[in-house]
Amino acid sequence: MQRRTAIKTLAAASLTSNLWAQRGLRINIGTVAPPNSAWHEILQQMQQDWEKISGGKVQMRVYPGGSLGDDAEMLRKVRVGQLQGVAMTGIGLALIDDGVDALHIPMLFDSYAELDHVRAEMAPKLEARLLDKGFHVLNWSDGGWAQFFTKRPAKTLDDIREQKLWISAGDAKTERLYKQFGMDVVPLPLSEVSTGLQSGLIEAITVPPLYALLDGTFQRADNMTDIKWAPVIAGTVIAKEAWEKIPASMRPQLAEAAERAGEQTRSRIRKLGDDAVEQMKSRGLNVVAVDKAAWQKEVEAAWPKLRGVLAPADLFDEAIRLRNQGRKG
């Protein structure tokens, strides 16, 4: 019996190997990133590198611009096999596992150096949690700093509370988060934000400057509060099942190429984000100066209410501890 089982296992492995040799593997990856944006270029670079490394056996096809839905819809497509991977924001990654939101604590970081330190320390644990949910992390990236763009200038959190703030439709956790700050939130699909700003249905939005420039958000909400609210984490994940269909001998090279593409593009996105602010200022954006110490004090006072809600309490505490450790070092 054992011998028969072993023969069947070897036969299956041989069949899989033969099919691989004949057809290779198609990897379909979706993203909401606009076509030809820096985020899209991460995937294009990966596509080229993977086809070269695999001799054309791993063929990646990228679907940008949200053509296959938002992050939640694309994750659903991965789970039913219509997609193999997604390049998404941290909001999407947190739909897989909420531990990622430990990197989204409002006003935790003052700089990218602090973010990089904490993310590097926490990445193995976060990647293990995502893998447990069936997703292998190919790379980490950034979207820039989430900042408030508003119809009316907002110098304080009270000024934000007086304006209707957009949040992504179906993101119940973010809705609870902002309500902890007493904000008036309006859930809408991303595709309806532009018309929502034009009609007055929403009056404020939290997005990175680069997105506000590319999307034209700043033309409809032309005041930017000079506060780095939180980093917009991003990353590319592939279904564990799809990843494991690739021969084990090839995976390290593909993983290295994916990580390299993420690192190269991350530095570029950060520079583009800084440049975007200057471009928008030259086109009429009003950057609103604030009392940053007052904001920090009020936001940190709310952290205990977010602990265990935004992210698991242990990871929430670890992110703060690592941030503090980095500042002492």
Salt bridges, closest charged atoms under 4 A:
GLU41 OE1 - ARG268 NH1 2.20
ASP49 OD2 - ARG260 NH2 3.92
GLU73 OE2 - ARG76 NH2 2.89
GLU73 OE2 - LYS77 NZ 2.72
ASP97 OD1 - ARG129 NE 2.70
ASP97 OD2 - LYS133 NZ 2.64
ASP98 OD1 - ARG129 NH2 3.66
ASP101 OD1 - HIS104 ND1 2.72
ASP101 OD2 - LYS173 NZ 2.42
ASP110 OD2 - ARG327 NH2 2.94
GLU114 OE2 - ARG327 NE 2.66
ASP116 OD1 - ARG119 NH2 3.55
ASP116 OD1 - ARG270 NH2 2.68
ASP142 OD1 - ARG119 NH2 2.89
ASP142 OD2 - ARG270 NH2 2.60
ASP158 OD1 - ARG161 NH1 2.57
GLU175 OE2 - LYS179 NZ 3.16
GLU203 OE2 - ARG152 NH1 2.90
GLU244 OE2 - LYS240 NZ 3.12
GLU256 OE2 - ARG260 NH1 3.91
ASP275 OD2 - LYS271 NZ 2.87
GLU278 OE2 - LYS281 NZ 3.69
GLU298 OE2 - ARG161 NH2 2.71
ASP317 OD2 - ARG307 NH2 2.69
GLU318 OE1 - LYS125 NZ 3.02
